Amino acid sequence: MRHATLLLTPLLLAAPLGAQGFEGTIAMRLSGGQGESMDATMYTKGDRMAMVVQLPASAGPMAGKEMRSIMNHATGKVTVLLPALPGMQLPPGSKGMKMTTDMMTGPMAKQGEEADFTARKLGTSQTIAGYSCDDYEVTSAGEVMNICVTDRLGRFTMPGTGMPGRQQPPPAWARAFGDKPMFPLKVWGTSGGSAAEMLVTSVTPGSVPAPMLDDSAEGYVDMSAMMGGGMRRNN
């Protein structure tokens, strides 16, 4: 699962905060340390976004399963929706399981605080998916990541990764631009000792269906407190 986490780290969840009123979908391709890749689609509107991915082979028994993560900046919550783990018994009629994290107290609040970083503008630019972006080199803890960012899709925000109770804070480079409306169209380099890349393949402005951004998650079993033994279903 380690390489699956490396794959997901650059995007779970990169969140554009309604910059210039942007609403639409952003398609991405991610590559990880084992040479595998996967596609992801982000749906964004206002202060909400949803990221949908098909988990890669390195996810083990969850390979091929769909994971949807919803970030709600109005409530400060991140909700992850997953099908039941193989062998897990859920109440009849359940759609799957959900896990909710608080942006202010969870791993996201510790984003990058444990390591210093430097961001250097390289003076070059690229055009990716129809959007111009500027190249930066971000260095932290001896690792170098290259990022090409645009100011037309909102601020980049990354929550922690992993299951409740074992979540890791995002890497320091994710804070390189703070609250500025800078969104990466391409990220490449070494993260956690392995090569990683994220590339936006298309940006499509347009209406996003409301159910895609609905984090009420009716019919999902709430596993947020499972480390304490709690489990409840949203009706």
ZALUM-575725 format. One record per atom (N, C-alpha, C): y, z, x; atom name; residue in one letter. Coordinates in steps of 0.1 Angstrom, whole numbers, plus 2048, in hexadecimal, padded with zeros to 3 digits. Each point is the difference from the previous one (the first is absolute). Layout:
N
SITE    py    pz    px   atomo   residuo
SITE     Y     Z     X      CA         A
...
END
This chain:
235
SITE    py    pz    px   atomo   residuo
SITE   7F4   800   808       N         M
SITE   80C   800   7F8      CA         M
SITE   80D   800   809       C         M
SITE   7FE   803   80D       N         R
SITE   80C   801   808      CA         R
SITE   808   7F3   800       C         R
SITE   7F9   7F5   802       N         H
SITE   807   7F3   801      CA         H
SITE   805   7FC   7F3       C         H
SITE   7FA   804   7F5       N         A
SITE   806   7FD   7F3      CA         A
SITE   80D   807   7FE       C         A
SITE   801   80D   805       N         T
SITE   80C   807   800      CA         T
SITE   80B   7F9   808       C         T
SITE   7FC   7FB   80C       N         L
SITE   809   7F9   809      CA         L
SITE   806   7F4   7F8       C         L
SITE   7F7   7F9   7F9       N         L
SITE   804   7F4   7F8      CA         L
SITE   80B   804   7F6       C         L
SITE   7FD   80B   7F9       N         L
SITE   808   804   7F5      CA         L
SITE   80D   806   804       C         L
SITE   800   807   80C       N         T
SITE   80C   807   805      CA         T
SITE   80D   7F9   7FF       C         T
SITE   801   7F3   804       N         P
SITE   80D   7F9   800      CA         P
SITE   805   7FD   7F2       C         P
SITE   7F8   801   7F6       N         L
SITE   805   7FC   7F3      CA         L
SITE   7FF   80B   7F5       C         L
SITE   7F8   80A   801       N         L
SITE   7FE   80A   7F5      CA         L
SITE   80A   80B   801       C         L
SITE   80A   7FE   7F9       N         L
SITE   804   7F5   7F8      CA         L
SITE   80E   7FC   806       C         L
SITE   802   7F4   803       N         A
SITE   80E   7FB   804      CA         A
SITE   807   7FE   7F3       C         A
SITE   80B   807   7FE       N         A
SITE   807   800   7F3      CA         A
SITE   80E   7FB   801       C         A
SITE   803   7F4   7FA       N         P
SITE   80E   7FC   7FF      CA         P
SITE   807   807   7F4       C         P
SITE   80B   806   803       N         L
SITE   806   808   7F5      CA         L
SITE   80B   7F8   7F9       C         L
SITE   7FB   7F6   7F9       N         G
SITE   809   7F9   7F7      CA         G
SITE   80C   7FA   807       C         G
SITE   7FF   7FC   80D       N         A
SITE   80C   7FA   807      CA         A
SITE   804   7F3   7F8       C         A
SITE   80D   7FF   7FE       N         Q
SITE   806   7F5   7FA      CA         Q
SITE   7F9   7FD   7F2       C         Q
SITE   7FA   80A   7FA       N         G
SITE   7F9   7FE   7F3      CA         G
SITE   7F4   7F8   801       C         G
SITE   7F9   800   80C       N         F
SITE   7F4   7F7   802      CA         F
SITE   7F5   805   7F7       C         F
SITE   7FA   7F7   7F8       N         E
SITE   7F4   803   7F9      CA         E
SITE   7F6   7F4   802       C         E
SITE   7F4   803   803       N         G
SITE   7F6   7F6   802      CA         G
SITE   7F4   804   808       C         G
SITE   7F9   7F7   806       N         T
SITE   7F4   803   807      CA         T
SITE   802   7FC   80F       C         T
SITE   7F9   807   809       N         I
SITE   800   7FE   80E      CA         I
SITE   7F2   800   804       C         I
SITE   7FB   7F4   805       N         A
SITE   7F2   7FF   805      CA         A
SITE   800   802   80F       C         A
SITE   7F5   807   805       N         M
SITE   7FF   803   80E      CA         M
SITE   7F2   7FE   805       C         M
SITE   7FE   7FD   80D       N         R
SITE   7F4   800   806      CA         R
SITE   800   80A   80C       C         R
SITE   7F5   808   800       N         L
SITE   7FF   80A   80B      CA         L
SITE   7F4   7FE   808       C         L
SITE   802   802   80D       N         S
SITE   7F5   7FF   80A      CA         S
SITE   7FE   80D   807       C         S
SITE   7F4   804   804       N         G
SITE   7FE   80C   806      CA         G
SITE   7F7   7FF   80D       C         G
SITE   7FD   80C   806       N         G
SITE   7F9   800   80D      CA         G
SITE   7F2   7FA   800       C         G
SITE   7FA   7FE   7F5       N         Q
SITE   7F2   7FA   800      CA         Q
SITE   800   7F1   7FE       C         Q
SITE   80C   7FA   800       N         G
SITE   801   7F2   7FD      CA         G
SITE   7FF   7FC   7F2       C         G
SITE   7FF   80A   7F7       N         E
SITE   800   7FD   7F2      CA         E
SITE   80E   7FF   7FA       C         E
SITE   801   7FA   7F5       N         S
SITE   80D   7FF   7F9      CA         S
SITE   7FF   802   7F1       C         S
SITE   80B   803   7FA       N         M
SITE   7FF   801   7F1      CA         M
SITE   80E   7FD   7FA       C         M
SITE   800   7FC   7F4       N         D
SITE   80C   7FC   7F9      CA         D
SITE   805   80C   7F7       C         D
SITE   80D   801   7FF       N         A
SITE   805   80A   7F7      CA         A
SITE   80C   7FA   7F8       C         A
SITE   802   805   7F4       N         T
SITE   80B   7FB   7F8      CA         T
SITE   809   80C   7FC       C         T
SITE   80C   7FF   802       N         M
SITE   80A   80B   7FC      CA         M
SITE   808   7FB   7F4       C         M
SITE   801   809   7F6       N         Y
SITE   808   7FD   7F4      CA         Y
SITE   80C   80A   800       C         Y
SITE   80C   7FB   7FF       N         T
SITE   80B   809   801      CA         T
SITE   80B   7FD   7F5       C         T
SITE   805   80B   7FB       N         K
SITE   80B   7FF   7F6      CA         K
SITE   808   80E   801       C         K
SITE   80D   7FF   802       N         G
SITE   808   80C   800      CA         G
SITE   7FB   80A   80A       C         G
SITE   7FD   80D   7FB       N         D
SITE   7FC   80B   809      CA         D
SITE   7F1   801   7FF       C         D
SITE   7F9   7F6   7FC       N         R
SITE   7F1   801   800      CA         R
SITE   7FA   7F4   806       C         R
SITE   7F4   802   806       N         M
SITE   7F9   7F5   806      CA         M
SITE   7F1   803   7FF       C         M
SITE   7F8   7F6   800       N         A
SITE   7F1   801   800      CA         A
SITE   7FA   7F7   80B       C         A
SITE   7F7   805   807       N         M
SITE   7F9   7F9   80B      CA         M
SITE   7F1   7FF   7FC       C         M
SITE   7FB   7F4   7FF       N         V
SITE   7F2   7FD   7FC      CA         V
SITE   7F9   7FA   80C       C         V
SITE   7F5   806   804       N         V
SITE   7F8   7FB   80C      CA         V
SITE   7F1   800   7FC       C         V
SITE   7F9   7F7   806       N         Q
SITE   7F1   800   7FF      CA         Q
SITE   7FB   806   80E       C         Q
SITE   7FA   80C   7FF       N         L
SITE   7FC   807   80C      CA         L
SITE   7F6   7F7   809       C         L
SITE   802   801   80D       N         P
SITE   7F8   7F7   809      CA         P
SITE   7F2   806   802       C         P
SITE   7F8   7F8   808       N         A
SITE   7F2   804   803      CA         A
SITE   800   80E   807       C         A
SITE   80A   803   808       N         S
SITE   7FF   80C   807      CA         S
SITE   802   80C   7F7       C         S
SITE   803   7FE   7F3       N         A
SITE   802   80B   7F7      CA         A
SITE   7F2   805   7FB       C         A
SITE   7F5   7FB   806       N         G
SITE   7F3   804   7FC      CA         G
SITE   7FC   7FE   7F2       C         G
SITE   7FB   80A   7F9       N         P
SITE   7FC   7FE   7F2      CA         P
SITE   80B   7FC   7F6       C         P
SITE   80D   802   805       N         M
SITE   80B   7FC   7F7      CA         M
SITE   805   7F2   803       C         M
SITE   7F9   7F9   809       N         A
SITE   804   7F2   804      CA         A
SITE   800   7F7   7F4       C         A
SITE   80A   7F8   7FE       N         G
SITE   802   7F7   7F5      CA         G
SITE   806   806   7F4       C         G
SITE   801   80D   800       N         K
SITE   806   807   7F4      CA         K
SITE   80F   7FE   800       C         K
SITE   806   800   7F5       N         E
SITE   80F   7FF   7FF      CA         E
SITE   807   80E   800       C         E
SITE   80A   801   808       N         M
SITE   808   80C   800      CA         M
SITE   80E   7FC   7FD       C         M
SITE   806   808   7F6       N         R
SITE   80E   7FE   7FC      CA         R
SITE   808   80D   803       C         R
SITE   80B   7FE   807       N         S
SITE   808   80C   804      CA         S
SITE   80E   7FD   7F9       C         S
SITE   805   80A   7F9       N         I
SITE   80D   7FF   7F9      CA         I
SITE   809   80A   806       C         I
SITE   80C   7FC   805       N         M
SITE   80A   809   805      CA         M
SITE   80C   800   7F6       C         M
SITE   803   80D   7FB       N         N
SITE   80B   802   7F7      CA         N
SITE   80B   808   806       C         N
SITE   80B   7FA   804       N         H
SITE   80A   807   807      CA         H
SITE   808   809   7F6       C         H
SITE   800   7FD   7F3       N         A
SITE   807   808   7F7      CA         A
SITE   7FA   80E   7FF       C         A
SITE   7F2   801   801       N         T
SITE   7F9   80D   7FF      CA         T
SITE   7FC   805   80E       C         T
SITE   801   7F7   80A       N         G
SITE   7FC   805   80D      CA         G
SITE   7F1   801   802       C         G
SITE   7F9   7F8   7F8       N         K
SITE   7F1   801   800      CA         K
SITE   7FA   7F2   805       C         K
SITE   7F5   801   807       N         V
SITE   7F7   7F5   803      CA         V
SITE   7F3   802   7F9       C         V
SITE   7FB   7F6   7F8       N         T
SITE   7F4   802   7F9      CA         T
SITE   7F6   7F4   805       C         T
SITE   7F4   804   804       N         V
SITE   7F6   7F7   804      CA         V
SITE   7F5   7FF   7F6       C         V
SITE   7FC   7F4   7FC       N         L
SITE   7F6   7FE   7F6      CA         L
SITE   7F4   7F9   806       C         L
SITE   7F4   806   7FF       N         L
SITE   7F4   7FA   806      CA         L
SITE   7F4   801   7F6       C         L
SITE   7F6   7F7   801       N         P
SITE   7F4   802   7F8      CA         P
SITE   7F9   80C   806       C         P
SITE   7F6   805   7F8       N         A
SITE   7F8   80C   805      CA         A
SITE   7F9   7FC   80C       C         A
SITE   7FE   80A   809       N         L
SITE   7F8   7FE   80C      CA         L
SITE   7F2   7FF   7FC       C         L
SITE   7F8   7F8   808       N         P
SITE   7F2   7FE   7FD      CA         P
SITE   7F9   80E   7FE       C         P
SITE   7F9   802   7F5       N         G
SITE   7F8   80C   7FE      CA         G
SITE   809   80B   7FA       C         G
SITE   80D   7FE   7FE       N         M
SITE   808   80A   7FA      CA         M
SITE   7FF   7FF   7F0       C         M
SITE   7FE   80C   7FA       N         Q
SITE   7FF   801   7F2      CA         Q
SITE   80D   803   7FA       C         Q
SITE   806   7F7   7F7       N         L
SITE   80C   802   7F9      CA         L
SITE   7FE   801   7F1       C         L
SITE   809   806   7F9       N         P
SITE   7FE   801   7F1      CA         P
SITE   7FE   7F2   7FA       C         P
SITE   7F8   7FE   7F6       N         P
SITE   7FE   7F3   7FA      CA         P
SITE   80D   7FA   7FB       C         P
SITE   801   7F3   802       N         G
SITE   80C   7F9   7FD      CA         G
SITE   80C   800   80A       C         G
SITE   7FD   807   80B       N         S
SITE   80B   801   80A      CA         S
SITE   802   7F3   807       C         S
SITE   80C   7FC   803       N         K
SITE   803   7F4   807      CA         K
SITE   7FE   801   80F       C         K
SITE   801   80C   805       N         G
SITE   7FF   803   80E      CA         G
SITE   806   80D   804       C         G
SITE   805   801   80C       N         M
SITE   806   80C   804      CA         M
SITE   80E   7FE   806       C         M
SITE   809   80A   7FF       N         K
SITE   80D   7FF   805      CA         K
SITE   803   80B   809       C         K
SITE   809   7FE   80A       N         M
SITE   805   80A   809      CA         M
SITE   80F   7FF   801       C         M
SITE   808   80B   7FE       N         T
SITE   80E   800   800      CA         T
SITE   806   808   80C       C         T
SITE   809   7FB   807       N         T
SITE   806   806   80B      CA         T
SITE   80F   802   7FE       C         T
SITE   806   80B   804       N         D
SITE   80F   802   7FF      CA         D
SITE   806   7FB   80C       C         D
SITE   80A   7F7   7FE       N         M
SITE   807   7FA   80C      CA         M
SITE   807   80A   808       C         M
SITE   805   80B   7FA       N         M
SITE   808   80A   807      CA         M
SITE   7F8   80A   807       C         M
SITE   7F4   803   7FC       N         T
SITE   7F8   80A   806      CA         T
SITE   7F3   7FB   807       C         T
SITE   7FC   7F4   7FD       N         G
SITE   7F4   7FA   806      CA         G
SITE   802   7FA   80D       C         G
SITE   7F7   7F9   805       N         P
SITE   801   7FA   80E      CA         P
SITE   80C   7F7   801       C         P
SITE   805   7FA   7F6       N         M
SITE   80B   7F7   800      CA         M
SITE   80D   808   805       C         M
SITE   801   80D   7FC       N         A
SITE   80B   808   804      CA         A
SITE   800   802   80F       C         A
SITE   7F5   7FF   807       N         K
SITE   7FF   802   80E      CA         K
SITE   800   7F3   808       C         K
SITE   804   7F5   7F9       N         Q
SITE   7FF   7F3   806      CA         Q
SITE   807   7FF   80D       C         Q
SITE   7F8   7FF   80B       N         G
SITE   806   7FD   80D      CA         G
SITE   807   80C   807       C         G
SITE   7FF   80C   7FA       N         E
SITE   808   80B   805      CA         E
SITE   7FA   806   80D       C         E
SITE   7F3   7FD   803       N         E
SITE   7F9   805   80B      CA         E
SITE   802   7F8   80D       C         E
SITE   806   7F4   7FF       N         A
SITE   802   7F8   80C      CA         A
SITE   80D   7F9   800       C         A
SITE   807   7FF   80C       N         D
SITE   80C   7F9   801      CA         D
SITE   7FD   7F1   800       C         D
SITE   80A   7F8   7FD       N         F
SITE   7FE   7F2   800      CA         F
SITE   80D   7F9   804       C         F
SITE   800   7F4   805       N         T
SITE   80C   7F8   803      CA         T
SITE   7FE   7F3   7F9       C         T
SITE   80A   7FA   7FA       N         A
SITE   800   7F3   7FA      CA         A
SITE   80A   7F7   807       C         A
SITE   7FC   7F5   805       N         R
SITE   808   7F7   808      CA         R
SITE   800   7F2   7F9       C         R
SITE   80C   7FC   7FC       N         K
SITE   802   7F2   7FA      CA         K
SITE   7FF   7F6   80C       C         K
SITE   7F7   7F6   7FE       N         L
SITE   7FD   7F7   80A      CA         L
SITE   809   7F3   800       C         L
SITE   808   7FF   7F6       N         G
SITE   809   7F4   800      CA         G
SITE   7FA   7F3   7FB       C         G
SITE   7F4   801   7FB       N         T
SITE   7F9   7F4   7FB      CA         T
SITE   7FD   802   7F2       C         T
SITE   7FD   7F5   7F9       N         S
SITE   7FD   801   7F1      CA         S
SITE   7F5   7F6   7FD       C         S
SITE   7FA   802   7F4       N         Q
SITE   7F6   7F7   7FB      CA         Q
SITE   803   7FE   7F1       C         Q
SITE   7F9   7F6   7FB       N         T
SITE   800   7FD   7F2      CA         T
SITE   7F2   802   7FB       C         T
SITE   7FE   809   7F7       N         I
SITE   7F2   803   7FB      CA         I
SITE   801   801   7F1       C         I
SITE   7F7   7F9   7FA       N         A
SITE   7FF   7FF   7F1      CA         A
SITE   80E   7FD   7FA       C         A
SITE   807   7F7   807       N         G
SITE   80D   7FC   7FA      CA         G
SITE   80C   809   803       C         G
SITE   7FD   80C   807       N         Y
SITE   80B   809   803      CA         Y
SITE   802   802   80F       C         Y
SITE   80D   800   804       N         S
SITE   803   802   80E      CA         S
SITE   7FF   80F   803       C         S
SITE   7FA   803   80C       N         C
SITE   7FF   80D   804      CA         C
SITE   803   801   80F       C         C
SITE   805   80C   804       N         D
SITE   803   803   80E      CA         D
SITE   7F5   808   807       C         D
SITE   7FE   7FC   80D       N         D
SITE   7F5   806   808      CA         D
SITE   805   80D   806       C         D
SITE   7F8   80A   800       N         Y
SITE   802   80D   806      CA         Y
SITE   7F3   804   808       C         Y
SITE   802   808   80A       N         E
SITE   7F5   806   807      CA         E
SITE   802   80F   7FF       C         E
SITE   7F5   807   7FA       N         V
SITE   801   80E   7FE      CA         V
SITE   7F5   807   809       C         V
SITE   805   809   808       N         T
SITE   7F7   807   809      CA         T
SITE   7FF   80F   7FC       C         T
SITE   7F3   805   800       N         S
SITE   7FE   80E   7FC      CA         S
SITE   7F3   805   807       C         S
SITE   800   80B   807       N         A
SITE   7F4   806   806      CA         A
SITE   7F9   7F6   808       C         A
SITE   807   7F7   807       N         G
SITE   7FA   7F6   809      CA         G
SITE   7FB   7F4   7F9       C         G
SITE   801   7FF   7F3       N         E
SITE   7FB   7F5   7F8      CA         E
SITE   80C   7F7   7FD       C         E
SITE   7FE   7F3   800       N         V
SITE   80B   7F7   7FD      CA         V
SITE   7FC   7F7   7F4       C         V
SITE   809   800   7F6       N         M
SITE   7FE   7F8   7F4      CA         M
SITE   80B   7F7   7FF       C         M
SITE   7FE   7F3   7FC       N         N
SITE   80A   7F6   7FE      CA         N
SITE   801   7FE   7F1       C         N
SITE   80D   800   7FB       N         I
SITE   803   800   7F2      CA         I
SITE   80A   7F5   7FD       C         I
SITE   7FE   7F8   7F7       N         C
SITE   80B   7F6   7FB      CA         C
SITE   804   804   7F2       C         C
SITE   80C   804   7FF       N         V
SITE   805   807   7F3      CA         V
SITE   80B   7F7   7F9       C         V
SITE   800   801   7F3       N         T
SITE   80A   7FA   7F8      CA         T
SITE   808   80B   7F8       C         T
SITE   80C   7FD   7FC       N         D
SITE   808   80A   7F8      CA         D
SITE   800   7FB   7F2       C         D
SITE   7F8   7F7   7FC       N         R
SITE   800   7FB   7F2      CA         R
SITE   7F5   805   7F7       C         R
SITE   7F7   808   805       N         L
SITE   7F5   805   7F7      CA         L
SITE   800   80F   7FF       C         L
SITE   809   807   805       N         G
SITE   801   80F   7FF      CA         G
SITE   7FC   808   80C       C         G
SITE   800   80D   7FE       N         R
SITE   7FC   809   80B      CA         R
SITE   7F1   801   801       C         R
SITE   7FC   802   80D       N         F
SITE   7F2   801   802      CA         F
SITE   7FC   80F   800       C         F
SITE   7F6   804   7F8       N         T
SITE   7FC   80D   7FE      CA         T
SITE   7F1   801   801       C         T
SITE   7FA   809   808       N         M
SITE   7F2   801   802      CA         M
SITE   7FB   80E   7FD       C         M
SITE   7F7   802   7F6       N         P
SITE   7FA   80D   7FE      CA         P
SITE   7F4   802   80A       C         P
SITE   7FA   80C   800       N         G
SITE   7F5   803   808      CA         G
SITE   7F4   7F9   7FB       C         G
SITE   7F5   800   808       N         T
SITE   7F4   7F9   7FD      CA         T
SITE   7F4   80A   800       C         T
SITE   7F5   7FD   7F9       N         G
SITE   7F5   809   7FF      CA         G
SITE   7FE   807   7F3       C         G
SITE   7F5   807   7FF       N         M
SITE   7FD   808   7F4      CA         M
SITE   808   80D   800       C         M
SITE   802   806   7F4       N         P
SITE   807   80C   7FF      CA         P
SITE   7FA   80B   809       C         P
SITE   809   807   807       N         G
SITE   7FC   80A   809      CA         G
SITE   7FD   7FB   80E       C         G
SITE   800   7F3   802       N         R
SITE   7FD   7FA   80D      CA         R
SITE   80A   7F5   803       C         R
SITE   80B   800   7F9       N         Q
SITE   80A   7F5   802      CA         Q
SITE   807   802   80D       C         Q
SITE   803   7F4   806       N         Q
SITE   807   800   80D      CA         Q
SITE   80E   7FA   7FD       C         Q
SITE   80A   806   808       N         P
SITE   80E   7FA   7FE      CA         P
SITE   801   7F2   806       C         P
SITE   809   7F8   7FB       N         P
SITE   802   7F3   805      CA         P
SITE   804   800   80E       C         P
SITE   7FF   7F5   807       N         P
SITE   805   7FF   80E      CA         P
SITE   80F   801   801       C         P
SITE   804   804   80C       N         A
SITE   80F   802   802      CA         A
SITE   808   7F3   7FE       C         A
SITE   7FA   7F4   803       N         W
SITE   807   7F4   7FF      CA         W
SITE   804   7FD   7F2       C         W
SITE   7F9   806   7F6       N         A
SITE   804   7FD   7F2      CA         A
SITE   80E   806   7FC       C         A
SITE   805   809   809       N         R
SITE   80D   806   7FD      CA         R
SITE   80B   7F9   809       C         R
SITE   7FC   7F5   806       N         A
SITE   80A   7FA   809      CA         A
SITE   80D   7FC   7FA       C         A
SITE   800   7FD   7F3       N         F
SITE   80C   7FB   7F9      CA         F
SITE   805   80A   7F6       C         F
SITE   7FA   80C   800       N         G
SITE   805   80B   7F7      CA         G
SITE   801   7FB   7F1       C         G
SITE   80B   803   7FA       N         D
SITE   803   7FC   7F2      CA         D
SITE   806   7F2   7FF       C         D
SITE   802   7F9   80B       N         K
SITE   806   7F3   7FF      CA         K
SITE   7F6   7F6   7F8       C         K
SITE   806   7F7   7F9       N         P
SITE   7F8   7F6   7F8      CA         P
SITE   7FA   7F5   80A       C         P
SITE   7F6   805   807       N         M
SITE   7F9   7F7   80A      CA         M
SITE   7F2   7FF   7FD       C         M
SITE   7FB   7F4   7FD       N         F
SITE   7F2   7FF   7FC      CA         F
SITE   7F8   7F7   80A       C         F
SITE   7F5   804   805       N         P
SITE   7F9   7F8   80A      CA         P
SITE   7F8   7F4   7F9       C         P
SITE   803   7F4   805       N         L
SITE   7F8   7F4   7FC      CA         L
SITE   7F4   7FE   80A       C         L
SITE   801   806   80C       N         K
SITE   7F5   7FF   809      CA         K
SITE   801   80C   809       C         K
SITE   7F4   806   802       N         V
SITE   7FE   80B   80A      CA         V
SITE   7F4   7FD   808       C         V
SITE   802   801   80E       N         W
SITE   7F4   7FD   808      CA         W
SITE   801   809   80D       C         W
SITE   7F5   803   806       N         G
SITE   7FF   808   80C      CA         G
SITE   7F4   809   800       C         G
SITE   802   80C   806       N         T
SITE   7F5   80A   800      CA         T
SITE   803   80C   7F9       C         T
SITE   7F8   804   7F7       N         S
SITE   802   80D   7F8      CA         S
SITE   7F3   808   800       C         S
SITE   801   80C   805       N         G
SITE   7F4   809   801      CA         G
SITE   7F6   7FB   80A       C         G
SITE   805   7F8   80A       N         G
SITE   7F7   7FB   80A      CA         G
SITE   7F9   7F3   7FD       C         G
SITE   802   7FA   7F4       N         S
SITE   7FA   7F4   7FC      CA         S
SITE   80B   7F6   7FC       C         S
SITE   7FD   7F3   802       N         A
SITE   809   7F6   7FC      CA         A
SITE   801   7FF   7F0       C         A
SITE   80C   7FE   7FC       N         A
SITE   803   800   7F1      CA         A
SITE   80B   7F6   7FD       C         A
SITE   7FF   7F9   7F5       N         E
SITE   80A   7F7   7FC      CA         E
SITE   801   800   7F1       C         E
SITE   80D   7FE   7FB       N         M
SITE   803   7FE   7F2      CA         M
SITE   809   7F4   7FF       C         M
SITE   7FD   7F7   7F7       N         L
SITE   808   7F4   7FF      CA         L
SITE   802   7FD   7F1       C         L
SITE   80C   7FF   7FC       N         V
SITE   804   7FC   7F2      CA         V
SITE   7FE   7F1   7FF       C         V
SITE   7F7   7FC   7F6       N         T
SITE   7FD   7F2   7FF      CA         T
SITE   808   7F9   7F5       C         T
SITE   805   808   7F6       N         S
SITE   808   7FA   7F6      CA         S
SITE   808   80B   7F9       C         S
SITE   80C   7FC   7FB       N         V
SITE   808   808   7F8      CA         V
SITE   804   7F9   7F3       C         V
SITE   7FD   805   7F5       N         T
SITE   802   7F9   7F3      CA         T
SITE   808   809   7F7       C         T
SITE   80D   7FD   7FE       N         P
SITE   808   807   7F6      CA         P
SITE   7FB   7FD   7F2       C         P
SITE   801   80A   7F7       N         G
SITE   7FC   7FE   7F3      CA         G
SITE   7FC   80D   7F9       C         G
SITE   7FE   800   7F3       N         S
SITE   7FD   80C   7F8      CA         S
SITE   7F2   806   804       C         S
SITE   800   80D   801       N         V
SITE   7F4   807   803      CA         V
SITE   7FB   807   7F3       C         V
SITE   7F3   7FE   7FC       N         P
SITE   7FB   807   7F4      CA         P
SITE   801   80F   801       C         P
SITE   805   806   7F5       N         A
SITE   802   80F   800      CA         A
SITE   7F3   808   804       C         A
SITE   7F5   7FC   7FA       N         P
SITE   7F3   807   803      CA         P
SITE   7FD   801   80F       C         P
SITE   804   7F6   808       N         M
SITE   7FD   800   80E      CA         M
SITE   807   80C   807       C         M
SITE   80C   804   7FB       N         L
SITE   808   80B   806      CA         L
SITE   7FE   80D   7F9       C         L
SITE   7F7   801   7F6       N         D
SITE   7FE   80C   7F8      CA         D
SITE   7F8   80A   808       C         D
SITE   806   80B   804       N         D
SITE   7F9   80A   808      CA         D
SITE   7FB   80C   7F7       C         D
SITE   800   7FE   7F3       N         S
SITE   7FA   80B   7F7      CA         S
SITE   7F1   800   801       C         S
SITE   7FA   7F5   804       N         A
SITE   7F2   7FF   803      CA         A
SITE   7F7   806   7F5       C         A
SITE   802   7FC   7F4       N         E
SITE   7F8   805   7F5      CA         E
SITE   7F2   7FB   802       C         E
SITE   7F6   809   7FE       N         G
SITE   7F2   7FD   801      CA         G
SITE   7FB   802   80E       C         G
SITE   808   804   80A       N         Y
SITE   7FC   802   80D      CA         Y
SITE   7FE   80F   802       C         Y
SITE   7F6   804   808       N         V
SITE   7FD   80E   803      CA         V
SITE   809   804   80C       C         V
SITE   808   80B   7FE       N         D
SITE   809   804   80A      CA         D
SITE   7F9   808   80B       C         D
SITE   7FF   7FB   80C       N         M
SITE   7F9   806   80B      CA         M
SITE   80A   806   80A       C         M
SITE   80D   801   7FC       N         S
SITE   80A   805   80A      CA         S
SITE   7FD   80D   805       C         S
SITE   7FA   809   7F8       N         A
SITE   7FD   80E   804      CA         A
SITE   7F2   802   803       C         A
SITE   7F8   7F5   804       N         M
SITE   7F2   802   802      CA         M
SITE   7FD   809   80C       C         M
SITE   809   801   809       N         M
SITE   7FD   809   80C      CA         M
SITE   7FF   80E   7FB       C         M
SITE   807   803   7F4       N         G
SITE   7FF   80D   7FB      CA         G
SITE   7F6   801   7F4       C         G
SITE   7F8   7F5   7FE       N         G
SITE   7F5   800   7F7      CA         G
SITE   805   7FC   7F2       C         G
SITE   80D   7FC   7FE       N         G
SITE   804   7FC   7F3      CA         G
SITE   7FD   7F2   7FD       C         G
SITE   7FE   7FC   7F3       N         M
SITE   7FE   7F3   7FC      CA         M
SITE   804   7FF   7F1       C         M
SITE   809   7F7   7FD       N         R
SITE   803   7FE   7F1      CA         R
SITE   803   7F2   7FD       C         R
SITE   7FE   7FC   7F4       N         R
SITE   802   7F2   7FC      CA         R
SITE   80C   7FF   7F8       C         R
SITE   808   7F5   802       N         N
SITE   80C   7FD   7F8      CA         N
SITE   7FB   7F9   7F4       C         N
SITE   803   805   7F4       N         N
SITE   7FD   7F9   7F4      CA         N
SITE   80A   7F6   7FC       C         N
END
